[in-house]
């Protein structure tokens, strides 16, 4: 606890009481971390006299002790005994400690709190004072002793006292700095003017502390000085934690989005895996397609040529048939031409020998003319030879 945290807490409490329409008195001890808080509307802070905490503070009359008994009982039940049974080291985290402290405070009964306040003199009527101790307050202590004895651990009064008071000397508030002292003095001067005459009278009546009190104060101071480095280190750790909190929350939000998007990401990764597996075949297919596209113009040209060939095929086949008939008839035609040549060669001799054959010559001339006209009228060599 420090002055800034205490001031913030008191202001929030005052606002809450103002909203509820209540007026309360907040009784505090003179801890250095409890400065005077000005401008309170529904809360009046009353500080106990200095050096009277052990007598006038209700929390020291048994409430803190009862809370510690419950908390130690939960520690033995939840942390120590299971570790002893399993023969393992005790693992007791800060979260476990906070949970046990919360549950322990719910076990502190209202009657215990009321009796402790009555022990300090907080009552309206003398007749209503009931200073009897609640027998159930010692029930957690008895259960704690029974649990320790059942686990074969020392449970005598001295060991139990040390176990319960192990953290009594731990500092629970920040040290009072020079600025805090100045601020506290200024606040006290503004609220309660100093009466020098009364102070002189008080100084005359006050007795010096005894040797035991001085030694106790020195022991307290020694524990305070020993715990100072750890307290400062804890404060530094807390400061770093508070500084890193926004980033941690942002990281948690990012992690939440990642976890939400994880199924889709995994599905996308699976799809990508299939794509990568099929990639070589796809590249091979693309290469084949590239070759096809490169060869396509030549293939189309070849197809056009083939189309022309197929269109001209019937005519070519017909021409081949005609040529075949020509070639077949060629020897006979050549033989006929040779015969005709012989006839024409022999024709003059026959005419001189046989003048009387002019009719035959005229007939042959007519036949030649008829053959010539017939040849000219035919459409092809095939028709001519057929004729």
C-alpha positions as CSV (number, residue, x, y, z in Angstrom):
1,X,0.0,0.0,0.0
2,X,1.2,3.5,-0.8
3,X,-0.3,7.0,-0.4
4,X,-1.4,7.3,-4.0
5,X,-3.2,4.0,-4.0
6,X,-4.8,4.8,-0.6
7,X,-6.0,8.2,-1.8
8,X,-7.5,6.7,-4.9
9,X,-9.3,4.0,-2.9
10,X,-10.7,6.5,-0.3
11,X,-12.0,8.8,-3.1
12,X,-13.8,5.9,-4.8
13,X,-15.3,4.8,-1.4
14,X,-16.5,8.4,-0.8
15,X,-18.1,8.6,-4.2
16,X,-19.9,5.3,-3.6
17,X,-21.2,6.4,-0.2
18,X,-22.3,9.7,-1.7
19,X,-24.3,7.9,-4.4
20,X,-26.0,5.7,-1.7
21,X,-26.7,8.8,0.5
22,X,-24.8,7.5,3.4
23,X,-22.4,9.1,5.9
24,X,-19.6,7.0,7.2
25,X,-16.5,7.3,9.5
26,X,-13.4,5.6,8.3
27,X,-11.1,4.7,11.2
28,X,-7.4,4.3,10.1
29,X,-4.1,3.8,11.9
30,X,-1.2,6.2,11.5
31,X,0.5,4.2,8.7
32,X,2.9,6.2,6.5
33,X,0.9,5.1,3.5
34,X,-2.3,6.6,5.0
35,X,-2.1,10.4,4.3
36,X,-4.9,12.9,4.9
37,X,-7.4,12.9,2.0
38,X,-9.0,16.3,1.5
39,X,-12.4,17.3,0.0
40,X,-14.4,14.2,1.1
41,X,-18.2,14.5,1.0
42,X,-19.6,11.4,2.6
43,X,-16.6,10.0,4.5
44,X,-14.8,11.2,7.6
45,X,-11.4,9.7,8.1
46,X,-10.5,9.3,11.8
47,X,-6.9,8.4,12.6
48,X,-6.1,6.4,15.7
49,X,-3.6,7.9,18.2
50,X,0.0,7.1,17.4
51,X,1.7,4.0,18.9
52,X,-1.6,2.5,20.1
53,X,-2.3,0.2,17.2
54,X,-2.0,-3.0,19.2
55,X,-4.7,-1.7,21.6
56,X,-7.0,0.5,19.6
57,X,-7.0,-1.1,16.2
58,X,-9.8,-3.7,15.9
59,X,-8.0,-5.6,13.1
60,X,-5.2,-6.4,15.6
61,X,-7.6,-7.8,18.2
62,X,-8.2,-11.1,16.4
63,X,-9.6,-10.4,12.9
64,X,-6.2,-10.6,11.1
65,X,-5.3,-13.6,13.2
66,X,-8.5,-15.4,12.4
67,X,-8.1,-14.6,8.7
68,X,-4.5,-16.0,8.8
69,X,-5.8,-19.2,10.5
70,X,-8.3,-19.8,7.8
71,X,-5.8,-19.0,5.1
72,X,-3.1,-21.3,6.5
73,X,-5.8,-24.0,6.9
74,X,-6.6,-23.7,3.1
75,X,-2.9,-23.7,2.3
76,X,-2.4,-27.0,4.3
77,X,-5.5,-28.5,2.7
78,X,-4.9,-27.4,-0.9
79,X,-1.1,-27.2,-1.2
80,X,0.8,-28.8,1.6
81,X,-1.0,-32.1,2.2
82,X,-1.4,-33.1,-1.5
83,X,2.3,-32.4,-2.0
84,X,3.2,-34.5,1.0
85,X,1.0,-37.4,-0.1
86,X,2.5,-37.3,-3.6
87,X,6.0,-36.7,-2.3
88,X,6.4,-33.7,-4.5
89,X,7.4,-30.1,-3.9
90,X,4.7,-27.6,-2.8
91,X,3.6,-25.5,-5.7
92,X,1.7,-22.5,-4.4
93,X,1.3,-19.7,-7.0
94,X,0.3,-16.1,-6.5
95,X,-3.1,-17.0,-8.0
96,X,-3.6,-19.8,-5.4
97,X,-2.7,-17.4,-2.6
98,X,-5.2,-14.8,-3.8
99,X,-8.0,-17.4,-4.1
100,X,-7.2,-18.8,-0.7
101,X,-7.2,-15.3,0.8
102,X,-10.6,-14.6,-0.7
103,X,-12.1,-17.8,0.5
104,X,-10.6,-17.3,4.0
105,X,-12.1,-13.8,4.3
106,X,-15.6,-15.3,3.6
107,X,-15.1,-17.7,6.5
108,X,-14.4,-14.9,9.0
109,X,-17.8,-14.5,10.8
110,X,-19.5,-11.2,11.5
111,X,-19.6,-12.1,15.2
112,X,-15.7,-12.3,15.2
113,X,-15.5,-8.8,13.7
114,X,-18.1,-7.4,16.2
115,X,-16.3,-8.9,19.2
116,X,-12.9,-7.5,18.0
117,X,-14.4,-4.0,17.7
118,X,-16.0,-4.3,21.1
119,X,-12.6,-5.2,22.6
120,X,-11.3,-1.9,21.3
121,X,-14.1,0.1,22.8
122,X,-16.2,0.6,19.7
123,X,-19.8,0.4,21.2
124,X,-22.7,2.7,21.9
125,X,-23.9,1.2,25.2
126,X,-22.0,-0.3,28.0
127,X,-24.7,-2.9,28.4
128,X,-24.3,-4.2,24.9
129,X,-20.7,-5.2,25.4
130,X,-20.1,-8.9,24.9
131,X,-16.5,-9.7,25.2
132,X,-16.9,-13.5,25.1
133,X,-14.8,-15.2,22.5
134,X,-16.6,-17.1,19.8
135,X,-15.7,-20.8,20.3
136,X,-16.0,-21.3,16.5
137,X,-13.2,-18.9,15.9
138,X,-10.8,-21.6,17.1
139,X,-12.3,-24.3,15.0
140,X,-10.0,-23.6,11.9
141,X,-7.1,-23.7,14.3
142,X,-8.1,-27.1,15.7
143,X,-8.6,-28.4,12.1
144,X,-5.2,-27.1,11.2
145,X,-3.6,-28.9,14.1
146,X,-5.4,-32.1,13.2
147,X,-4.3,-31.9,9.6
148,X,-0.7,-31.3,10.6
149,X,-0.7,-34.1,13.0
150,X,-2.2,-36.5,10.5
151,X,0.6,-35.7,8.0
152,X,3.2,-36.5,10.6
153,X,4.3,-32.9,10.8
154,X,5.2,-31.0,14.0
155,X,2.0,-29.4,15.4
156,X,2.9,-28.2,18.9
157,X,2.0,-24.7,20.1
158,X,5.3,-23.2,19.3
159,X,5.6,-24.6,15.8
160,X,2.0,-23.6,15.1
161,X,2.7,-20.1,16.4
162,X,5.7,-19.7,14.1
163,X,3.7,-21.1,11.2
164,X,0.9,-18.5,11.8
165,X,3.2,-15.5,12.5
166,X,5.8,-16.2,9.8
167,X,4.7,-13.1,7.9
168,X,4.1,-10.7,10.7
169,X,7.2,-8.7,10.1
170,X,6.7,-8.3,6.4
171,X,6.2,-4.7,5.4
172,X,2.7,-4.1,3.9
173,X,3.0,-0.4,3.1
174,X,5.4,1.9,1.3
175,X,7.9,3.9,3.3
176,X,7.1,7.5,4.0
177,X,9.1,9.8,1.7
178,X,10.2,13.3,2.4
179,X,7.5,14.7,0.0
180,X,5.0,12.6,1.8
181,X,6.1,13.9,5.2
182,X,5.8,17.5,4.0
183,X,2.4,16.9,2.4
184,X,1.2,15.2,5.6
185,X,2.3,18.0,7.8
186,X,0.8,20.6,5.5
187,X,-2.5,18.7,5.5
188,X,-2.5,18.5,9.3
189,X,-1.8,22.2,9.6
190,X,-4.7,23.0,7.3
191,X,-7.1,20.7,9.1
192,X,-5.9,20.8,12.7
193,X,-4.0,24.0,13.8
194,X,-1.1,23.2,16.1
195,X,-1.5,24.2,19.7
196,X,2.0,24.7,21.0
197,X,0.9,25.0,24.6
198,X,-0.8,21.6,24.5
199,X,2.2,20.1,22.8
200,X,4.5,21.3,25.6
201,X,2.1,19.9,28.1
202,X,2.0,16.6,26.2
203,X,5.8,16.5,26.0
204,X,6.0,17.0,29.8
205,X,3.6,14.2,30.5
206,X,4.9,11.6,28.0
207,X,7.3,9.0,29.4
208,X,10.3,7.7,27.6
209,X,9.9,4.2,26.0
210,X,11.2,1.2,27.9
211,X,14.2,-0.9,26.8
212,X,11.9,-3.6,25.5
213,X,9.9,-1.2,23.4
214,X,13.2,0.3,22.0
215,X,14.5,-3.2,21.1
216,X,11.1,-4.0,19.5
217,X,11.3,-0.9,17.5
218,X,14.8,-1.6,16.4
219,X,13.8,-5.2,15.4
220,X,10.9,-3.7,13.4
221,X,13.3,-1.2,11.8
222,X,15.7,-4.0,11.0
223,X,13.0,-6.1,9.3
224,X,11.9,-3.0,7.4
225,X,15.4,-2.3,6.1
226,X,15.9,-6.0,5.1
227,X,12.6,-6.0,3.3
228,X,13.2,-2.7,1.6
229,X,15.1,-4.0,-1.5
230,X,12.6,-6.7,-2.1
231,X,9.7,-4.2,-1.7
232,X,11.4,-1.9,-4.2
233,X,12.0,-4.8,-6.6
234,X,8.4,-5.8,-6.2
235,X,7.3,-2.3,-7.0
236,X,9.5,-2.2,-10.0
237,X,8.1,-5.5,-11.2
238,X,4.6,-4.2,-10.7
239,X,5.4,-1.1,-12.6
240,X,6.7,-3.1,-15.5
241,X,3.7,-5.3,-15.4
242,X,1.3,-2.3,-15.5
243,X,3.3,-0.8,-18.4
244,X,3.2,-4.1,-20.3
245,X,-0.5,-4.7,-19.6
246,X,-1.9,-2.9,-22.7
247,X,0.5,-4.8,-24.9
248,X,-0.4,-8.1,-23.2
249,X,-4.1,-7.4,-23.7
250,X,-3.4,-6.5,-27.3
251,X,-1.5,-9.7,-27.8
252,X,-4.3,-11.6,-26.2
253,X,-6.8,-10.0,-28.5
254,X,-4.5,-10.8,-31.5
255,X,-4.2,-14.4,-30.2
256,X,-8.0,-14.6,-29.9
257,X,-8.4,-13.5,-33.6
258,X,-5.7,-16.0,-34.6
259,X,-7.5,-18.8,-32.8
260,X,-10.8,-17.8,-34.4
261,X,-9.2,-17.7,-37.9
262,X,-7.2,-20.9,-37.3
263,X,-9.7,-23.3,-38.9
264,X,-9.9,-21.2,-42.1
265,X,-6.1,-20.9,-42.1
266,X,-5.7,-24.6,-41.7
267,X,-8.2,-25.2,-44.5
268,X,-6.3,-22.7,-46.7
269,X,-3.0,-24.5,-45.8
270,X,-4.5,-27.8,-46.8
271,X,-5.7,-26.3,-50.1
272,X,-2.2,-24.9,-50.6
273,X,-0.7,-28.2,-49.9
274,X,-2.9,-29.9,-52.5
275,X,-1.9,-27.1,-55.0
276,X,1.8,-27.6,-54.3
277,X,1.4,-31.4,-54.7
278,X,-0.4,-30.9,-58.0
279,X,2.0,-28.1,-59.2
280,X,4.5,-30.4,-61.0
281,X,1.7,-32.0,-63.0
282,X,0.2,-28.7,-63.7
283,X,3.5,-27.3,-64.9
284,X,4.0,-30.3,-67.1
285,X,0.5,-29.8,-68.5
286,X,1.3,-26.1,-69.1
287,X,4.5,-27.0,-70.9
288,X,2.5,-29.4,-73.1
289,X,-0.1,-26.8,-73.7
290,X,2.7,-24.3,-74.6
291,X,4.1,-26.7,-77.2
292,X,0.6,-27.3,-78.6
293,X,0.0,-23.5,-78.9
294,X,3.4,-23.1,-80.6
295,X,2.7,-25.9,-83.1
296,X,-0.9,-24.8,-83.6
297,X,-0.3,-22.4,-86.6
298,X,1.6,-25.2,-88.5
299,X,-1.1,-27.7,-87.6
300,X,-3.8,-25.3,-88.8
301,X,-1.8,-24.8,-92.0
302,X,-1.4,-28.6,-92.4
303,X,-5.2,-29.0,-91.8
304,X,-5.9,-26.3,-94.5
305,X,-3.6,-28.2,-96.9
306,X,-5.3,-31.5,-96.0
307,X,-8.7,-29.9,-96.5
308,X,-7.6,-28.8,-100.1
309,X,-6.3,-32.3,-100.7
310,X,-9.5,-33.9,-99.6
311,X,-11.5,-31.4,-101.7
312,X,-9.4,-32.1,-104.8
313,X,-9.2,-35.9,-104.1
314,X,-12.3,-36.9,-106.2
315,X,-11.0,-35.0,-109.2
316,X,-7.5,-36.4,-108.7
317,X,-8.9,-39.9,-108.5
318,X,-10.9,-39.3,-111.6
319,X,-7.8,-38.0,-113.4
320,X,-5.8,-41.0,-112.2
321,X,-8.5,-43.3,-113.6
322,X,-8.5,-41.4,-116.9
323,X,-4.7,-41.6,-117.0
324,X,-4.8,-45.3,-116.2
325,X,-7.2,-45.9,-119.2
326,X,-4.9,-43.8,-121.4
327,X,-1.9,-45.7,-120.4
328,X,-3.7,-49.0,-121.0
329,X,-4.9,-47.9,-124.4
330,X,-1.6,-46.3,-125.4
331,X,0.0,-49.4,-126.9
332,X,-3.0,-50.0,-129.1
333,X,-3.1,-46.4,-130.1
334,X,0.6,-46.5,-131.0
335,X,0.1,-49.7,-132.9
336,X,-2.8,-48.0,-134.8
337,X,-0.7,-45.0,-135.5
338,X,2.1,-47.2,-136.9
339,X,-0.4,-49.0,-139.1
340,X,-1.7,-45.7,-140.3
341,X,1.9,-44.5,-140.9
342,X,2.4,-47.6,-143.0
343,X,-0.8,-47.1,-144.9
344,X,0.1,-43.5,-145.7
345,X,3.6,-44.5,-146.8
346,X,2.2,-47.2,-149.0
347,X,-0.6,-45.0,-150.2
348,X,1.2,-43.3,-153.2
349,X,2.5,-46.7,-154.5
350,X,-1.0,-48.1,-154.4
351,X,-2.4,-45.1,-156.1
352,X,0.2,-45.3,-159.0
353,X,-0.3,-49.1,-159.4
354,X,-4.0,-49.1,-159.1
355,X,-5.4,-46.0,-160.5
356,X,-8.7,-47.7,-160.5
357,X,-8.8,-47.6,-156.8
358,X,-9.7,-43.8,-156.5
359,X,-12.9,-44.7,-155.0
360,X,-11.1,-46.5,-152.2
361,X,-8.9,-43.4,-151.6
362,X,-11.8,-41.1,-151.6
363,X,-13.5,-43.4,-149.0
364,X,-10.4,-43.4,-146.9
365,X,-10.2,-39.6,-147.1
366,X,-13.7,-39.4,-145.9
367,X,-13.0,-41.8,-143.1
368,X,-10.0,-39.7,-142.0
369,X,-12.1,-36.5,-142.1
370,X,-14.8,-38.3,-140.1
371,X,-12.3,-39.4,-137.6
372,X,-10.8,-36.0,-137.2
373,X,-14.3,-34.4,-136.7
374,X,-15.1,-37.1,-134.2
375,X,-11.8,-36.5,-132.3
376,X,-12.5,-32.8,-132.1
377,X,-16.0,-33.4,-130.8
378,X,-14.9,-35.7,-128.0
379,X,-14.4,-34.2,-124.5
380,X,-11.4,-36.3,-123.5
381,X,-8.9,-38.8,-124.8
382,X,-10.9,-41.6,-123.1
383,X,-14.0,-40.8,-125.2
384,X,-12.0,-40.6,-128.3
385,X,-10.5,-44.0,-127.8
386,X,-13.8,-45.4,-126.9
387,X,-15.3,-44.1,-130.1
